[in-house]
Amino acid sequence: MTTRISQDKLNSLVTKEDYKAFKEEMKMDMRSVIEESMKESMATFTAELKEIKKENEMIKTDMNSMKANMAKMQEDIKLLTLENNHNNQYSRKGHLRILGIPDDGNNISEKCIEQVVIAVNKNMDGDCHLKEDDIEVAHRLPNLKHQEDKPRPMIVLFLSRKVRDNLLRKRKALKGKPLVIMEDLSPGNRSLLWRAKQHADSKDVWAHNGKVWATRLSDNRKIQLDILDNLDDKLRN
């Protein structure tokens, strides 16, 4: 037998106050669940954020370390480049390069020495008397592509630094003549000399004792140049 409860009977069992209290209790329960869930989510988010910050700090530390290492490597490369250029130039202190000696295609050292002595004594007009015994070795160097129609340059190693320096000092007597005597510069210094001569802010450029010098156009100041110099900064005020 089924017992039926009338609507009036049901209404009499659940009052408005009971319904209101139940509703408030449900709201509080839901609020509590939501707040607890938010706390858990916030705790998880805070932990993850803390971990991300920690990882970022580690990455930042690694980046700073890498930058410091790169800076040291660049400084080491700079020092090694300068040292290598210095050593290369020092090894050439007994050499001279001579241009304009007639070229018969021969590259035998003894023949080259003879040609050097004849050409120097002829063009110096007695201002310098060079002997074959003053030279240890001499040989031709390859011409640059745009200078193939000219005599190959001659590289000369002197037995005496005194003889070499004396010849270098008296080369002014060769002005206007086909013979040119110059210091034998390292590849780095030769490149520097050429770049400085091409620079718009240089007045005069020359090499002396393995060093490259320039007179600045703006103030006529003589300054020494180095292979790692920024010529724009060095030659401009």
C-alpha positions in Angstrom: 0.0 0.0 0.0 1.5 3.3 -1.1 1.3 6.2 1.3 0.7 9.5 -0.3 1.7 12.8 1.3 -0.3 15.8 0.3 1.5 19.0 -0.7 0.0 20.7 2.3 1.4 18.0 4.5 4.8 18.4 2.8 4.7 22.1 3.2 3.9 21.7 6.9 7.0 19.5 7.3 9.5 21.9 5.6 9.1 25.5 6.7 10.5 28.5 5.0 13.0 28.9 7.8 14.2 25.4 7.3 14.6 25.9 3.6 16.4 29.2 4.1 18.8 27.6 6.7 19.4 24.7 4.3 20.1 27.1 1.5 22.6 29.1 3.6 24.3 25.9 4.8 24.7 24.8 1.1 26.1 28.1 0.2 28.6 28.0 3.1 29.6 24.4 2.2 30.1 25.5 -1.5 32.1 28.5 -0.4 34.2 26.4 1.8 34.9 23.9 -1.0 35.7 26.7 -3.4 38.0 28.5 -0.9 39.8 25.3 -0.1 40.2 24.6 -3.8 41.5 28.1 -4.5 43.9 27.8 -1.6 45.3 24.6 -3.0 45.5 26.1 -6.5 47.2 29.2 -5.1 49.6 27.1 -3.2 50.4 25.0 -6.3 50.8 28.2 -8.4 53.0 29.8 -5.7 55.2 26.8 -5.6 55.5 26.6 -9.4 56.2 30.3 -9.5 58.9 30.0 -6.9 60.4 27.1 -8.9 60.3 29.2 -12.1 62.0 32.1 -10.3 64.6 29.8 -9.0 65.2 28.4 -12.5 65.4 31.9 -13.9 68.0 32.9 -11.3 70.0 29.9 -12.2 69.7 30.8 -15.9 70.7 34.4 -15.2 73.7 33.2 -13.2 74.7 30.9 -16.0 74.3 33.7 -18.6 76.4 36.1 -16.5 79.1 33.4 -16.1 79.0 32.8 -19.9 79.3 36.5 -20.5 82.3 36.7 -18.2 83.9 33.8 -19.9 83.3 35.3 -23.3 84.8 38.6 -22.2 87.8 36.8 -20.9 88.1 34.7 -24.1 87.9 37.9 -26.2 90.6 39.6 -24.0 92.8 36.5 -24.3 92.3 36.4 -28.1 93.2 40.1 -28.2 96.4 39.6 -26.1 97.4 36.6 -28.2 96.8 38.5 -31.4 99.0 41.4 -30.2 101.7 39.0 -28.9 101.7 37.0 -32.2 102.0 40.2 -34.2 104.8 41.5 -31.9 106.7 38.2 -32.2 106.2 38.1 -36.0 107.5 41.6 -36.3 110.4 41.0 -34.0 111.5 38.1 -36.1 111.9 40.5 -39.1 114.1 43.0 -37.3 117.1 42.1 -39.5 115.1 42.3 -42.8 114.4 44.9 -45.4 112.1 44.8 -48.4 113.5 46.3 -51.6 111.3 47.2 -54.6 112.4 48.1 -58.1 115.4 45.8 -58.6 115.4 44.5 -62.2 114.0 41.0 -62.3 115.6 38.4 -64.6 113.4 35.6 -63.2 116.2 34.2 -61.1 115.5 33.3 -57.4 118.9 31.9 -56.4 120.0 33.6 -53.2 123.5 34.3 -54.4 122.3 36.0 -57.6 119.7 38.0 -55.6 122.3 39.2 -53.2 124.4 40.4 -56.1 121.5 42.2 -57.7 120.7 43.9 -54.3 124.3 45.2 -53.9 124.5 46.5 -57.5 121.1 48.2 -57.4 121.7 49.8 -53.9 125.2 51.1 -54.7 124.1 52.4 -58.1 121.1 54.3 -56.8 122.6 55.6 -53.5 125.2 57.6 -55.5 128.0 56.7 -53.1 126.1 57.6 -50.0 126.1 54.0 -48.9 128.5 51.3 -50.0 126.9 47.9 -49.6 128.9 44.6 -49.9 127.7 41.1 -50.6 129.3 40.0 -47.2 126.8 42.3 -45.5 123.8 40.1 -46.6 123.0 36.7 -45.2 120.2 35.8 -47.7 118.0 37.4 -50.3 115.2 36.1 -52.4 112.2 37.3 -54.5 108.7 37.5 -53.2 105.6 36.8 -55.4 104.0 39.9 -56.9 100.5 41.0 -56.1 98.0 40.3 -59.0 97.8 44.0 -59.9 101.6 44.3 -60.0 102.5 41.4 -62.2 104.1 43.7 -64.7 106.6 45.1 -62.1 109.8 43.4 -60.8 109.1 41.1 -57.9 109.9 42.6 -54.5 113.1 41.4 -52.8 113.3 40.4 -49.1 116.8 40.8 -47.7 118.3 39.5 -44.4 121.4 41.4 -43.2 124.2 39.9 -41.1 124.5 43.2 -39.3 121.6 45.2 -37.8 123.9 48.2 -38.0 124.3 47.9 -41.7 120.6 47.3 -42.2 119.6 50.4 -40.0 122.2 52.6 -41.8 120.7 51.7 -45.2 117.3 52.4 -43.9 118.3 55.8 -42.6 119.9 56.8 -45.9 117.0 55.7 -48.1 116.0 59.4 -48.5 118.7 59.5 -51.2 116.4 57.3 -53.3 113.7 59.9 -53.6 112.6 60.1 -57.2 114.4 56.9 -58.2 112.9 53.5 -59.0 114.4 51.8 -56.0 112.3 51.7 -52.8 113.7 50.4 -49.5 111.2 49.8 -46.6 111.0 47.9 -43.4 109.7 44.3 -43.6 106.5 44.5 -41.7 104.4 41.6 -40.3 101.2 40.8 -42.2 99.2 42.5 -39.5 101.3 45.7 -39.6 101.3 45.7 -43.4 97.5 45.6 -43.4 97.4 48.3 -40.8 99.7 50.5 -42.8 97.6 50.1 -45.9 94.3 50.8 -44.1 95.8 53.9 -42.4 97.0 55.3 -45.7 93.5 54.8 -47.2 91.8 56.5 -44.2 90.4 60.0 -45.0 91.6 61.4 -41.6 95.3 60.5 -42.0 97.8 63.0 -43.4 101.0 61.0 -43.4 101.5 57.3 -42.5 104.8 55.5 -42.1 106.5 52.6 -40.3 109.4 53.0 -38.0 111.1 50.2 -36.0 108.3 47.8 -36.7 105.6 50.3 -35.5 103.0 52.1 -37.6 102.6 55.8 -37.2 100.3 58.4 -38.6 99.8 62.2 -38.6 96.3 63.1 -37.9 94.8 65.4 -40.4 92.7 67.4 -38.0 95.5 68.5 -35.6 98.8 67.3 -37.2 99.3 65.1 -34.1 101.6 62.1 -34.6 100.1 58.9 -33.1 101.1 55.3 -33.0 98.6 52.8 -34.4 98.0 49.2 -33.4 96.5 46.3 -35.4 93.4 46.2 -33.2 92.8 49.9 -33.2 89.5 51.3 -34.5 91.0 53.8 -37.0 87.9 56.0 -37.0 88.3 56.5 -33.3 92.0 56.9 -33.3 92.3 59.3 -36.3 89.4 61.5 -35.4 89.2 63.9 -32.5 
